[in-house]
Amino acid sequence: MAYNEALANRIREALLPVKQVKEKEMMGGLTFMVNGKMCVGIIQDEMMCRIDPAVQPEALEKNGCRRMDFTGRPMKGYVMVEDSGMKSKKEFGYWINLCLDFNTRAKASKKRKK
């Protein structure tokens, strides 16, 4: 499964001022890890956003946003945003800022033993 390279470049540009950013291919797409924690990613043509679960109901009311249900179950604190919800710079920035804001408080997943 390929991911939208133009969207990847938009995210890269938005994260330029942020330190500790690493890209990782996972879930058939691309994930941007900030401070060792999943922050934002791309699955096909949609942006996956890890946001504060407390603001998820408000975020779901935004144009182009839906719950992330990658495993068939809705995931708390994760939403998917299609192109229609991030066309403008302001809309795109809204999602990036939500992700970065929560990243400072998010817990890192436990490292798997090899």
Beta strands, then each sheet from edge to edge (+ up, - down):
strand 1: 21-26
strand 2: 29-34
strand 3: 37-43
strand 4: 46-50
strand 5: 65-67
strand 6: 78-81
sheet 1: 1+ 2- 3+ 4- 6+ 5-
end
